[in-house]
Amino acid sequence: MKVEQLYNRFAPFYDPFRTLWRKLAAEGMEDFLERELLPRYLPQEGIILDLGSGTGANLKRLDRLRLGFKGYVGVDLSQGMIAQARKKSRGREGVSFLRADINRLPLRDGTFDLVISTWVFSHLKKPQRVVEEGLRVLKEGGYLILLFWKRASFPFNVLAWPFELLFKFKGVRKEAWEEFGERKMIKEFKAGVLIMLEKGDSKHKNK
């Protein structure tokens, strides 16, 4: 079964599993994202792109932090996940969800102030391609924030095994995320990695 088909079927039941995932492996990483990065790097009245938005967990995160933003676009390949996200955000002004391939975004260059992607890169064969797309649609001086599962060591590899099997993902190799180019920030956790890139860095100007 393809990843898209898996998430289409699993979409109505995804949120409880995500809560369990956060408690077991992701809490410290997501707390750092919420405490240190989003309040600092999301400008007032900014426009946000969420790559692999799922059922809208990052939108809920932004609401919980009470960060003012002008617009939010969530992109996901799974129609089932998009349907769940739209149901939860129905009627909200400035919020939209789009079914599309994040490797080939149907979006204009230089549109967004902040691009975020959480727990998506472990599903990708070529994560560098998505990095390039994220930088393309960023405004000059904007930020791309990536949070993803890495190749974990014991005991996290044992802990992650059921999730990897169920959700069809594998930790991203260090050699892969070192290819993302010059990073404004990188922070490694026991189970994952958080990377931030800035649009306008010399190595990304011609992407």
N, CA and C atoms as an extended XYZ file, in Angstrom:
621
Properties=species:S:1:pos:R:3:atomname:S:1:resname:S:1:resid:I:1 pbc="F F F"
N         0.836       -1.200        0.000 N   MET     1
C         0.000        0.000        0.000 CA  MET     1
C         0.874        1.254        0.000 C   MET     1
N         0.575        2.202       -0.866 N   LYS     2
C         1.317        3.446       -0.934 CA  LYS     2
C         1.029        4.302        0.306 C   LYS     2
N         1.973        5.212        0.606 N   VAL     3
C         1.822        6.085        1.767 CA  VAL     3
C         0.538        6.904        1.660 C   VAL     3
N         0.257        7.425        0.469 N   GLU     4
C        -0.953        8.225        0.276 CA  GLU     4
C        -2.206        7.417        0.611 C   GLU     4
N        -2.278        6.187        0.139 N   GLN     5
C        -3.432        5.330        0.410 CA  GLN     5
C        -3.539        5.005        1.897 C   GLN     5
N        -2.406        4.760        2.529 N   LEU     6
C        -2.394        4.472        3.958 CA  LEU     6
C        -3.005        5.620        4.753 C   LEU     6
N        -2.558        6.833        4.461 N   TYR     7
C        -3.048        7.980        5.219 CA  TYR     7
C        -4.490        8.328        4.862 C   TYR     7
N        -4.913        8.050        3.655 N   ASN     8
C        -6.326        8.230        3.314 CA  ASN     8
C        -7.205        7.360        4.206 C   ASN     8
N        -6.810        6.123        4.391 N   ARG     9
C        -7.590        5.193        5.208 CA  ARG     9
C        -7.508        5.532        6.691 C   ARG     9
N        -6.341        5.985        7.097 N   PHE    10
C        -6.089        6.184        8.520 CA  PHE    10
C        -6.493        7.574        9.012 C   PHE    10
N        -6.817        8.488        8.118 N   ALA    11
C        -7.056        9.889        8.471 CA  ALA    11
C        -8.052       10.092        9.612 C   ALA    11
N        -9.208        9.408        9.625 N   PRO    12
C       -10.174        9.649       10.704 CA  PRO    12
C        -9.658        9.264       12.092 C   PRO    12
N        -8.620        8.431       12.152 N   PHE    13
C        -8.113        7.932       13.431 CA  PHE    13
C        -6.705        8.440       13.740 C   PHE    13
N        -6.221        9.367       12.932 N   TYR    14
C        -4.819        9.770       13.009 CA  TYR    14
C        -4.494       10.550       14.279 C   TYR    14
N        -5.349       11.467       14.687 N   ASP    15
C        -5.023       12.380       15.782 CA  ASP    15
C        -4.681       11.672       17.095 C   ASP    15
N        -5.416       10.636       17.531 N   PRO    16
C        -5.021        9.941       18.764 CA  PRO    16
C        -3.631        9.304       18.675 C   PRO    16
N        -3.286        8.767       17.503 N   PHE    17
C        -1.954        8.181       17.334 CA  PHE    17
C        -0.882        9.264       17.367 C   PHE    17
N        -1.203       10.428       16.815 N   ARG    18
C        -0.237       11.517       16.834 CA  ARG    18
C         0.020       11.989       18.265 C   ARG    18
N        -1.018       12.024       19.086 N   THR    19
C        -0.865       12.391       20.492 CA  THR    19
C         0.067       11.418       21.209 C   THR    19
N        -0.092       10.130       20.935 N   LEU    20
C         0.780        9.116       21.529 CA  LEU    20
C         2.218        9.286       21.047 C   LEU    20
N         2.388        9.540       19.748 N   TRP    21
C         3.725        9.764       19.173 CA  TRP    21
C         4.418       10.940       19.853 C   TRP    21
N         3.686       12.014       20.079 N   ARG    22
C         4.258       13.194       20.722 CA  ARG    22
C         4.746       12.858       22.132 C   ARG    22
N         3.952       12.142       22.885 N   LYS    23
C         4.314       11.816       24.262 CA  LYS    23
C         5.516       10.877       24.326 C   LYS    23
N         5.589        9.932       23.408 N   LEU    24
C         6.652        8.932       23.448 CA  LEU    24
C         7.980        9.435       22.900 C   LEU    24
N         7.934       10.260       21.852 N   ALA    25
C         9.184       10.580       21.152 CA  ALA    25
C         9.369       12.037       20.779 C   ALA    25
N         8.299       12.785       20.617 N   ALA    26
C         8.412       14.083       19.955 CA  ALA    26
C         8.226       15.288       20.855 C   ALA    26
N         7.880       15.075       22.110 N   GLU    27
C         7.470       16.190       22.954 CA  GLU    27
C         8.547       17.260       23.088 C   GLU    27
N         9.789       16.862       23.386 N   GLY    28
C        10.850       17.843       23.564 CA  GLY    28
C        11.127       18.654       22.316 C   GLY    28
N        11.088       18.003       21.163 N   MET    29
C        11.340       18.688       19.894 CA  MET    29
C        10.228       19.673       19.567 C   MET    29
N         8.991       19.243       19.747 N   GLU    30
C         7.870       20.124       19.443 CA  GLU    30
C         7.786       21.268       20.448 C   GLU    30
N         8.149       21.014       21.694 N   ASP    31
C         8.185       22.083       22.689 CA  ASP    31
C         9.203       23.147       22.302 C   ASP    31
N        10.364       22.723       21.817 N   PHE    32
C        11.391       23.678       21.386 CA  PHE    32
C        10.889       24.505       20.207 C   PHE    32
N        10.232       23.851       19.264 N   LEU    33
C         9.656       24.552       18.119 CA  LEU    33
C         8.690       25.627       18.580 C   LEU    33
N         7.830       25.284       19.527 N   GLU    34
C         6.807       26.213       20.002 CA  GLU    34
C         7.395       27.322       20.870 C   GLU    34
N         8.345       26.981       21.692 N   ARG    35
C         8.869       27.937       22.664 CA  ARG    35
C         9.904       28.881       22.070 C   ARG    35
N        10.788       28.337       21.213 N   GLU    36
C        11.942       29.107       20.766 CA  GLU    36
C        11.838       29.646       19.339 C   GLU    36
N        11.147       28.957       18.456 N   LEU    37
C        11.221       29.320       17.038 CA  LEU    37
C         9.984       30.039       16.510 C   LEU    37
N         8.830       29.458       16.666 N   LEU    38
C         7.641       30.064       16.062 CA  LEU    38
C         7.373       31.481       16.574 C   LEU    38
N         7.434       31.742       17.881 N   PRO    39
C         7.192       33.115       18.333 CA  PRO    39
C         8.231       34.112       17.819 C   PRO    39
N         9.430       33.624       17.543 N   ARG    40
C        10.521       34.520       17.141 CA  ARG    40
C        10.568       34.759       15.639 C   ARG    40
N        10.260       33.742       14.845 N   TYR    41
C        10.497       33.836       13.403 CA  TYR    41
C         9.231       33.949       12.552 C   TYR    41
N         8.072       33.920       13.178 N   LEU    42
C         6.839       34.185       12.447 CA  LEU    42
C         6.475       35.648       12.626 C   LEU    42
N         6.582       36.461       11.566 N   PRO    43
C         6.269       37.882       11.709 CA  PRO    43
C         4.777       38.116       11.896 C   PRO    43
N         4.446       39.201       12.573 N   GLN    44
C         3.045       39.593       12.683 CA  GLN    44
C         2.466       39.777       11.281 C   GLN    44
N         1.256       39.288       11.097 N   GLU    45
C         0.584       39.344        9.798 CA  GLU    45
C         1.342       38.555        8.734 C   GLU    45
N         2.128       37.563        9.157 N   GLY    46
C         2.866       36.736        8.213 CA  GLY    46
C         1.980       35.710        7.524 C   GLY    46
N         2.501       35.154        6.429 N   ILE    47
C         1.801       34.109        5.675 CA  ILE    47
C         2.623       32.829        5.788 C   ILE    47
N         1.965       31.742        6.186 N   ILE    48
C         2.636       30.490        6.524 CA  ILE    48
C         2.262       29.396        5.537 C   ILE    48
N         3.254       28.596        5.157 N   LEU    49
C         3.021       27.389        4.373 CA  LEU    49
C         3.432       26.189        5.215 C   LEU    49
N         2.548       25.205        5.300 N   ASP    50
C         2.781       23.993        6.083 CA  ASP    50
C         2.872       22.812        5.121 C   ASP    50
N         4.075       22.266        4.952 N   LEU    51
C         4.313       21.174        4.006 CA  LEU    51
C         4.071       19.828        4.676 C   LEU    51
N         3.113       19.069        4.155 N   GLY    52
C         2.723       17.824        4.795 CA  GLY    52
C         1.884       18.110        6.024 C   GLY    52
N         0.836       18.894        5.842 N   SER    53
C         0.069       19.464        6.955 CA  SER    53
C        -0.812       18.465        7.680 C   SER    53
N        -1.056       17.299        7.074 N   GLY    54
C        -1.853       16.287        7.746 CA  GLY    54
C        -3.239       16.777        8.110 C   GLY    54
N        -3.646       16.524        9.347 N   THR    55
C        -4.976       16.931        9.804 CA  THR    55
C        -4.988       18.330       10.412 C   THR    55
N        -3.862       19.046       10.300 N   GLY    56
C        -3.825       20.431       10.771 CA  GLY    56
C        -3.199       20.621       12.139 C   GLY    56
N        -2.278       19.753       12.536 N   ALA    57
C        -1.656       19.856       13.860 CA  ALA    57
C        -0.886       21.160       14.032 C   ALA    57
N        -0.212       21.622       12.982 N   ASN    58
C         0.558       22.862       13.118 CA  ASN    58
C        -0.337       24.091       13.175 C   ASN    58
N        -1.477       24.039       12.512 N   LEU    59
C        -2.440       25.136       12.636 CA  LEU    59
C        -2.946       25.209       14.074 C   LEU    59
N        -3.253       24.075       14.652 N   LYS    60
C        -3.680       24.022       16.057 CA  LYS    60
C        -2.583       24.560       16.965 C   LYS    60
N        -1.335       24.251       16.634 N   ARG    61
C        -0.193       24.735       17.409 CA  ARG    61
C        -0.113       26.263       17.364 C   ARG    61
N        -0.274       26.826       16.191 N   LEU    62
C        -0.232       28.282       16.037 CA  LEU    62
C        -1.362       28.949       16.810 C   LEU    62
N        -2.534       28.339       16.783 N   ASP    63
C        -3.670       28.881       17.535 CA  ASP    63
C        -3.397       28.839       19.036 C   ASP    63
N        -2.829       27.740       19.496 N   ARG    64
C        -2.536       27.592       20.918 CA  ARG    64
C        -1.533       28.644       21.393 C   ARG    64
N        -0.577       28.988       20.532 N   LEU    65
C         0.424       29.999       20.868 CA  LEU    65
C        -0.103       31.421       20.707 C   LEU    65
N        -1.286       31.537       20.101 N   ARG    66
C        -1.922       32.847       19.867 CA  ARG    66
C        -1.014       33.774       19.061 C   ARG    66
N        -0.406       33.207       18.041 N   LEU    67
C         0.441       33.995       17.150 CA  LEU    67
C        -0.415       34.550       16.019 C   LEU    67
N        -0.394       35.848       15.873 N   GLY    68
C        -1.180       36.459       14.810 CA  GLY    68
C        -0.555       36.200       13.453 C   GLY    68
N        -1.354       35.774       12.513 N   PHE    69
C        -0.854       35.582       11.151 CA  PHE    69
C        -1.969       35.941       10.173 C   PHE    69
N        -1.530       36.364        8.996 N   LYS    70
C        -2.481       36.810        7.977 CA  LYS    70
C        -3.064       35.650        7.192 C   LYS    70
N        -2.229       34.646        6.917 N   GLY    71
C        -2.699       33.529        6.112 CA  GLY    71
C        -1.946       32.253        6.422 C   GLY    71
N        -2.632       31.140        6.221 N   TYR    72
C        -2.040       29.820        6.430 CA  TYR    72
C        -2.500       28.925        5.294 C   TYR    72
N        -1.539       28.229        4.658 N   VAL    73
C        -1.851       27.244        3.622 CA  VAL    73
C        -1.221       25.917        4.032 C   VAL    73
N        -2.042       24.894        4.163 N   GLY    74
C        -1.558       23.552        4.444 CA  GLY    74
C        -1.597       22.715        3.179 C   GLY    74
N        -0.516       21.999        2.896 N   VAL    75
C        -0.431       21.162        1.690 CA  VAL    75
C        -0.168       19.719        2.102 C   VAL    75
N        -0.943       18.802        1.552 N   ASP    76
C        -0.743       17.385        1.833 CA  ASP    76
C        -1.182       16.576        0.620 C   ASP    76
N        -0.551       15.422        0.422 N   LEU    77
C        -0.891       14.569       -0.714 CA  LEU    77
C        -2.129       13.714       -0.443 C   LEU    77
N        -2.442       13.488        0.820 N   SER    78
C        -3.561       12.624        1.190 CA  SER    78
C        -4.876       13.398        1.224 C   SER    78
N        -5.807       13.010        0.381 N   GLN    79
C        -7.112       13.661        0.368 CA  GLN    79
C        -7.848       13.434        1.687 C   GLN    79
N        -7.647       12.258        2.299 N   GLY    80
C        -8.283       11.980        3.579 CA  GLY    80
C        -7.805       12.912        4.678 C   GLY    80
N        -6.511       13.164        4.737 N   MET    81
C        -5.959       14.075        5.742 CA  MET    81
C        -6.433       15.501        5.493 C   MET    81
N        -6.460       15.897        4.229 N   ILE    82
C        -6.953       17.229        3.877 CA  ILE    82
C        -8.409       17.388        4.301 C   ILE    82
N        -9.213       16.362        4.083 N   ALA    83
C       -10.632       16.421        4.450 CA  ALA    83
C       -10.803       16.620        5.956 C   ALA    83
N       -10.004       15.918        6.748 N   GLN    84
C       -10.072       16.083        8.198 CA  GLN    84
C        -9.657       17.491        8.612 C   GLN    84
N        -8.599       18.009        7.998 N   ALA    85
C        -8.120       19.355        8.326 CA  ALA    85
C        -9.154       20.412        7.954 C   ALA    85
N        -9.769       20.266        6.801 N   ARG    86
C       -10.787       21.230        6.382 CA  ARG    86
C       -11.996       21.200        7.305 C   ARG    86
N       -12.353       20.022        7.754 N   LYS    87
C       -13.502       19.888        8.655 CA  LYS    87
C       -13.257       20.652        9.960 C   LYS    87
N       -12.030       20.561       10.467 N   LYS    88
C       -11.701       21.210       11.738 CA  LYS    88
C       -11.545       22.722       11.605 C   LYS    88
N       -11.249       23.200       10.394 N   SER    89
C       -11.002       24.639       10.206 CA  SER    89
C       -12.089       25.313        9.377 C   SER    89
N       -13.212       24.649        9.207 N   ARG    90
C       -14.277       25.155        8.339 CA  ARG    90
C       -14.710       26.567        8.753 C   ARG    90
N       -14.774       27.458        7.761 N   GLY    91
C       -15.246       28.813        7.999 CA  GLY    91
C       -14.189       29.793        8.466 C   GLY    91
N       -12.951       29.336        8.637 N   ARG    92
C       -11.905       30.237        9.118 CA  ARG    92
C       -11.343       31.080        7.983 C   ARG    92
N       -11.297       32.359        8.199 N   GLU    93
C       -10.762       33.279        7.191 CA  GLU    93
C        -9.240       33.185        7.154 C   GLU    93
N        -8.687       33.164        5.948 N   GLY    94
C        -7.242       33.150        5.778 CA  GLY    94
C        -6.600       31.789        5.928 C   GLY    94
N        -7.407       30.742        6.094 N   VAL    95
C        -6.891       29.383        6.258 CA  VAL    95
C        -7.380       28.517        5.110 C   VAL    95
N        -6.457       27.806        4.458 N   SER    96
C        -6.850       26.913        3.367 CA  SER    96
C        -5.961       25.678        3.364 C   SER    96
N        -6.513       24.585        2.835 N   PHE    97
C        -5.769       23.339        2.696 CA  PHE    97
C        -5.833       22.892        1.244 C   PHE    97
N        -4.685       22.466        0.732 N   LEU    98
C        -4.530       22.147       -0.685 CA  LEU    98
C        -3.957       20.745       -0.841 C   LEU    98
N        -4.604       19.930       -1.662 N   ARG    99
C        -4.044       18.616       -1.968 CA  ARG    99
C        -3.053       18.776       -3.114 C   ARG    99
N        -1.787       18.495       -2.849 N   ALA   100
C        -0.743       18.650       -3.867 CA  ALA   100
C         0.493       17.877       -3.437 C   ALA   100
N         1.379       17.660       -4.391 N   ASP   101
C         2.664       17.005       -4.154 CA  ASP   101
C         3.664       18.067       -3.704 C   ASP   101
N         4.236       17.904       -2.517 N   ILE   102
C         5.153       18.926       -2.016 CA  ILE   102
C         6.477       18.936       -2.771 C   ILE   102
N         6.719       17.947       -3.621 N   ASN   103
C         7.897       17.978       -4.494 CA  ASN   103
C         7.726       18.943       -5.654 C   ASN   103
N         6.474       19.273       -5.975 N   ARG   104
C         6.164       20.177       -7.093 CA  ARG   104
C         4.999       21.067       -6.672 C   ARG   104
N         5.289       22.086       -5.923 N   LEU   105
C         4.240       22.933       -5.359 CA  LEU   105
C         3.610       23.826       -6.425 C   LEU   105
N         2.290       23.853       -6.518 N   PRO   106
C         1.614       24.736       -7.472 CA  PRO   106
C         1.438       26.134       -6.884 C   PRO   106
N         2.533       26.717       -6.425 N   LEU   107
C         2.510       27.993       -5.720 CA  LEU   107
C         3.582       28.911       -6.297 C   LEU   107
N         3.335       30.208       -6.208 N   ARG   108
C         4.248       31.192       -6.790 CA  ARG   108
C         5.513       31.368       -5.955 C   ARG   108
N         6.574       31.769       -6.638 N   ASP   109
C         7.824       32.104       -5.959 CA  ASP   109
C         7.589       33.251       -4.974 C   ASP   109
N         8.324       33.223       -3.869 N   GLY   110
C         8.361       34.361       -2.958 CA  GLY   110
C         7.030       34.750       -2.352 C   GLY   110
N         6.230       33.773       -1.967 N   THR   111
C         4.885       34.046       -1.461 CA  THR   111
C         4.812       34.073        0.063 C   THR   111
N         5.615       33.260        0.738 N   PHE   112
C         5.412       33.003        2.165 CA  PHE   112
C         6.530       33.585        3.029 C   PHE   112
N         6.141       33.986        4.251 N   ASP   113
C         7.109       34.489        5.227 CA  ASP   113
C         7.772       33.357        5.998 C   ASP   113
N         7.040       32.264        6.176 N   LEU   114
C         7.545       31.126        6.937 CA  LEU   114
C         7.016       29.841        6.313 C   LEU   114
N         7.916       28.878        6.111 N   VAL   115
C         7.523       27.544        5.644 CA  VAL   115
C         7.941       26.552        6.720 C   VAL   115
N         7.005       25.708        7.134 N   ILE   116
C         7.310       24.710        8.149 CA  ILE   116
C         6.960       23.318        7.630 C   ILE   116
N         7.660       22.324        8.138 N   SER   117
C         7.362       20.935        7.802 CA  SER   117
C         7.750       20.071        8.993 C   SER   117
N         6.785       19.360        9.559 N   THR   118
C         7.046       18.540       10.733 CA  THR   118
C         6.690       17.083       10.460 C   THR   118
N         7.663       16.207       10.683 N   TRP   119
C         7.480       14.753       10.595 CA  TRP   119
C         7.093       14.278        9.199 C   TRP   119
N         7.636       14.924        8.185 N   VAL   120
C         7.323       14.574        6.799 CA  VAL   120
C         8.530       13.972        6.080 C   VAL   120
N         9.729       14.467        6.360 N   PHE   121
C        10.894       14.117        5.553 CA  PHE   121
C        11.259       12.635        5.622 C   PHE   121
N        10.831       11.949        6.668 N   SER   122
C        11.116       10.515        6.763 CA  SER   122
C        10.287        9.696        5.783 C   SER   122
N         9.340       10.337        5.099 N   HIS   123
C         8.565        9.675        4.046 CA  HIS   123
C         9.136        9.933        2.650 C   HIS   123
N        10.130       10.812        2.533 N   LEU   124
C        10.559       11.299        1.226 CA  LEU   124
C        11.781       10.555        0.705 C   LEU   124
N        11.777       10.267       -0.597 N   LYS   125
C        12.946        9.667       -1.228 CA  LYS   125
C        14.018       10.716       -1.502 C   LYS   125
N        13.595       11.933       -1.837 N   LYS   126
C        14.528       13.012       -2.157 CA  LYS   126
C        14.164       14.263       -1.361 C   LYS   126
N        14.508       14.305       -0.072 N   PRO   127
C        14.144       15.469        0.743 CA  PRO   127
C        14.745       16.775        0.253 C   PRO   127
N        15.914       16.713       -0.410 N   GLN   128
C        16.532       17.938       -0.911 CA  GLN   128
C        15.620       18.662       -1.891 C   GLN   128
N        14.854       17.910       -2.672 N   ARG   129
C        13.929       18.514       -3.634 CA  ARG   129
C        12.873       19.351       -2.914 C   ARG   129
N        12.383       18.875       -1.798 N   VAL   130
C        11.365       19.611       -1.042 CA  VAL   130
C        11.977       20.840       -0.374 C   VAL   130
N        13.230       20.722        0.066 N   VAL   131
C        13.932       21.890        0.600 CA  VAL   131
C        14.000       22.986       -0.461 C   VAL   131
N        14.356       22.616       -1.675 N   GLU   132
C        14.455       23.593       -2.763 CA  GLU   132
C        13.098       24.230       -3.059 C   GLU   132
N        12.038       23.435       -3.048 N   GLU   133
C        10.696       23.974       -3.277 CA  GLU   133
C        10.283       24.922       -2.148 C   GLU   133
N        10.591       24.533       -0.916 N   GLY   134
C        10.266       25.402        0.207 CA  GLY   134
C        10.974       26.738        0.129 C   GLY   134
N        12.240       26.717       -0.246 N   LEU   135
C        12.994       27.961       -0.399 CA  LEU   135
C        12.480       28.783       -1.574 C   LEU   135
N        12.046       28.120       -2.618 N   ARG   136
C        11.532       28.836       -3.798 CA  ARG   136
C        10.315       29.686       -3.455 C   ARG   136
N         9.408       29.143       -2.663 N   VAL   137
C         8.160       29.865       -2.385 CA  VAL   137
C         8.284       30.823       -1.204 C   VAL   137
N         9.451       30.828       -0.546 N   LEU   138
C         9.694       31.774        0.540 CA  LEU   138
C         9.999       33.168        0.005 C   LEU   138
N         9.594       34.173        0.764 N   LYS   139
C        10.039       35.532        0.495 CA  LYS   139
C        11.510       35.663        0.895 C   LYS   139
N        12.188       36.610        0.308 N   GLU   140
C        13.571       36.882        0.686 CA  GLU   140
C        13.620       37.229        2.172 C   GLU   140
N        14.524       36.580        2.891 N   GLY   141
C        14.620       36.805        4.327 CA  GLY   141
C        13.693       35.937        5.154 C   GLY   141
N        12.868       35.105        4.487 N   GLY   142
C        11.970       34.204        5.197 CA  GLY   142
C        12.695       32.962        5.688 C   GLY   142
N        12.004       32.164        6.480 N   TYR   143
C        12.626       31.003        7.114 CA  TYR   143
C        11.900       29.708        6.766 C   TYR   143
N        12.704       28.662        6.603 N   LEU   144
C        12.207       27.308        6.391 CA  LEU   144
C        12.597       26.486        7.616 C   LEU   144
N        11.597       25.968        8.335 N   ILE   145
C        11.833       25.194        9.549 CA  ILE   145
C        11.416       23.751        9.310 C   ILE   145
N        12.344       22.829        9.538 N   LEU   146
C        12.125       21.410        9.280 CA  LEU   146
C        12.339       20.618       10.561 C   LEU   146
N        11.378       19.789       10.890 N   LEU   147
C        11.484       18.903       12.043 CA  LEU   147
C        11.212       17.485       11.557 C   LEU   147
N        12.173       16.581       11.749 N   PHE   148
C        11.994       15.249       11.183 CA  PHE   148
C        12.688       14.185       12.035 C   PHE   148
N        12.247       12.961       11.837 N   TRP   149
C        12.777       11.786       12.520 CA  TRP   149
C        14.115       11.401       11.910 C   TRP   149
N        15.108       11.126       12.745 N   LYS   150
C        16.414       10.715       12.241 CA  LYS   150
C        16.614        9.223       12.492 C   LYS   150
N        17.696        8.689       11.947 N   ARG   151
C        18.059        7.300       12.220 CA  ARG   151
C        18.426        7.197       13.702 C   ARG   151
N        17.536        6.638       14.479 N   ALA   152
C        17.693        6.654       15.926 CA  ALA   152
C        18.534        5.480       16.421 C   ALA   152
N        19.153        5.671       17.579 N   SER   153
C        19.888        4.606       18.248 CA  SER   153
C        19.038        4.057       19.398 C   SER   153
N        19.501        3.011       20.004 N   PHE   154
C        18.779        2.394       21.114 CA  PHE   154
C        18.634        3.382       22.275 C   PHE   154
N        17.486        3.487       22.947 N   PRO   155
C        16.283        2.654       22.816 CA  PRO   155
C        15.240        3.220       21.859 C   PRO   155
N        15.527        4.399       21.258 N   PHE   156
C        14.505        5.041       20.436 CA  PHE   156
C        14.204        4.262       19.159 C   PHE   156
N        15.193        3.531       18.654 N   ASN   157
C        14.920        2.729       17.460 CA  ASN   157
C        13.904        1.630       17.749 C   ASN   157
N        13.967        1.056       18.942 N   VAL   158
C        12.989        0.037       19.342 CA  VAL   158
C        11.624        0.675       19.552 C   VAL   158
N        11.617        1.827       20.198 N   LEU   159
C        10.374        2.556       20.455 CA  LEU   159
C         9.693        2.969       19.159 C   LEU   159
N        10.498        3.352       18.177 N   ALA   160
C         9.950        3.863       16.916 CA  ALA   160
C         9.496        2.769       15.968 C   ALA   160
N         9.992        1.556       16.166 N   TRP   161
C         9.739        0.500       15.189 CA  TRP   161
C         8.265        0.292       14.875 C   TRP   161
N         7.347        0.212       15.850 N   PRO   162
C         5.933        0.029       15.505 CA  PRO   162
C         5.373        1.179       14.679 C   PRO   162
N         5.800        2.421       14.989 N   PHE   163
C         5.326        3.580       14.237 CA  PHE   163
C         5.884        3.560       12.818 C   PHE   163
N         7.163        3.206       12.681 N   GLU   164
C         7.769        3.134       11.349 CA  GLU   164
C         7.058        2.097       10.484 C   GLU   164
N         6.711        0.987       11.090 N   LEU   165
C         6.017       -0.072       10.362 CA  LEU   165
C         4.602        0.355        9.987 C   LEU   165
N         3.891        0.952       10.938 N   LEU   166
C         2.499        1.340       10.713 CA  LEU   166
C         2.381        2.477        9.714 C   LEU   166
N         3.231        3.509        9.862 N   PHE   167
C         3.106        4.715        9.047 CA  PHE   167
C         4.084        4.767        7.875 C   PHE   167
N         4.844        3.689        7.662 N   LYS   168
C         5.718        3.573        6.498 CA  LYS   168
C         6.725        4.728        6.390 C   LYS   168
N         7.519        4.916        7.424 N   PHE   169
C         8.574        5.921        7.336 CA  PHE   169
C         9.871        5.355        7.900 C   PHE   169
N        10.977        6.014        7.542 N   LYS   170
C        12.296        5.656        8.047 CA  LYS   170
C        13.029        6.935        8.432 C   LYS   170
N        13.853        6.832        9.454 N   GLY   171
C        14.618        7.994        9.867 CA  GLY   171
C        15.518        8.508        8.757 C   GLY   171
N        15.661        9.826        8.692 N   VAL   172
C        16.479       10.455        7.652 CA  VAL   172
C        17.959       10.310        8.008 C   VAL   172
N        18.747        9.839        7.060 N   ARG   173
C        20.184        9.683        7.269 CA  ARG   173
C        20.870       11.041        7.416 C   ARG   173
N        21.901       11.086        8.223 N   LYS   174
C        22.624       12.336        8.441 CA  LYS   174
C        23.216       12.863        7.140 C   LYS   174
N        23.689       11.960        6.275 N   GLU   175
C        24.261       12.399        4.994 CA  GLU   175
C        23.223       13.149        4.161 C   GLU   175
N        21.948       12.769        4.299 N   ALA   176
C        20.891       13.424        3.527 CA  ALA   176
C        20.635       14.830        4.037 C   ALA   176
N        20.498       14.984        5.353 N   TRP   177
C        20.186       16.334        5.820 CA  TRP   177
C        21.394       17.260        5.864 C   TRP   177
N        22.592       16.702        5.751 N   GLU   178
C        23.767       17.561        5.615 CA  GLU   178
C        23.843       18.192        4.223 C   GLU   178
N        23.102       17.649        3.258 N   GLU   179
C        23.072       18.197        1.902 CA  GLU   179
C        22.149       19.405        1.767 C   GLU   179
N        21.406       19.738        2.820 N   PHE   180
C        20.460       20.847        2.723 CA  PHE   180
C        21.158       22.183        2.551 C   PHE   180
N        22.456       22.228        2.811 N   GLY   181
C        23.206       23.462        2.614 CA  GLY   181
C        23.468       24.182        3.924 C   GLY   181
N        23.881       25.426        3.811 N   GLU   182
C        24.217       26.231        4.982 CA  GLU   182
C        22.973       26.459        5.826 C   GLU   182
N        23.068       26.159        7.113 N   ARG   183
C        21.909       26.228        7.989 CA  ARG   183
C        22.060       27.369        8.983 C   ARG   183
N        20.972       28.081        9.208 N   LYS   184
C        20.992       29.120       10.234 CA  LYS   184
C        21.024       28.489       11.623 C   LYS   184
N        20.356       27.342       11.742 N   MET   185
C        20.328       26.657       13.019 CA  MET   185
C        20.103       25.169       12.804 C   MET   185
N        20.752       24.359       13.616 N   ILE   186
C        20.481       22.925       13.638 CA  ILE   186
C        20.537       22.470       15.083 C   ILE   186
N        19.547       21.688       15.467 N   LYS   187
C        19.498       21.183       16.834 CA  LYS   187
C        19.107       19.709       16.781 C   LYS   187
N        19.993       18.876       17.297 N   GLU   188
C        19.725       17.437       17.324 CA  GLU   188
C        19.135       17.033       18.668 C   GLU   188
N        18.121       16.191       18.593 N   PHE   189
C        17.529       15.581       19.771 CA  PHE   189
C        17.803       14.079       19.701 C   PHE   189
N        17.423       13.355       20.735 N   LYS   190
C        17.689       11.918       20.749 CA  LYS   190
C        16.979       11.201       19.614 C   LYS   190
N        15.786       11.681       19.265 N   ALA   191
C        14.986       10.982       18.258 CA  ALA   191
C        14.860       11.722       16.935 C   ALA   191
N        15.233       12.984       16.894 N   GLY   192
C        15.006       13.735       15.668 CA  GLY   192
C        15.929       14.923       15.524 C   GLY   192
N        15.696       15.682       14.471 N   VAL   193
C        16.524       16.840       14.130 CA  VAL   193
C        15.620       18.011       13.779 C   VAL   193
N        16.018       19.193       14.212 N   LEU   194
C        15.328       20.423       13.835 CA  LEU   194
C        16.324       21.313       13.109 C   LEU   194
N        15.983       21.685       11.889 N   ILE   195
C        16.861       22.500       11.047 CA  ILE   195
C        16.111       23.742       10.588 C   ILE   195
N        16.800       24.877       10.573 N   MET   196
C        16.205       26.099       10.047 CA  MET   196
C        17.123       26.697        8.985 C   MET   196
N        16.571       27.032        7.841 N   LEU   197
C        17.280       27.688        6.751 CA  LEU   197
C        16.671       29.060        6.523 C   LEU   197
N        17.509       30.003        6.093 N   GLU   198
C        17.034       31.350        5.793 CA  GLU   198
C        17.147       31.611        4.299 C   GLU   198
N        16.080       32.080        3.683 N   LYS   199
C        16.107       32.434        2.261 CA  LYS   199
C        16.993       33.658        2.085 C   LYS   199
N        17.952       33.528        1.198 N   GLY   200
C        18.885       34.624        0.983 CA  GLY   200
C        20.297       34.262        1.372 C   GLY   200
N        20.465       33.105        2.111 N   ASP   201
C        21.817       32.601        2.363 CA  ASP   201
C        22.510       32.373        1.028 C   ASP   201
N        23.806       32.619        0.967 N   SER   202
C        24.544       32.592       -0.297 CA  SER   202
C        24.377       31.287       -1.058 C   SER   202
N        24.276       30.158       -0.369 N   LYS   203
C        24.193       28.870       -1.044 CA  LYS   203
C        22.806       28.592       -1.604 C   LYS   203
N        21.842       29.455       -1.274 N   HIS   204
C        20.477       29.199       -1.711 CA  HIS   204
C        19.941       30.273       -2.656 C   HIS   204
N        20.713       31.278       -2.971 N   LYS   205
C        20.196       32.400       -3.744 CA  LYS   205
C        19.716       31.995       -5.116 C   LYS   205
N        20.307       30.990       -5.701 N   ASN   206
C        19.925       30.607       -7.058 CA  ASN   206
C        19.090       29.337       -7.122 C   ASN   206
N        18.558       28.917       -5.972 N   LYS   207
C        17.731       27.709       -5.965 CA  LYS   207
C        16.404       28.004       -6.642 C   LYS   207
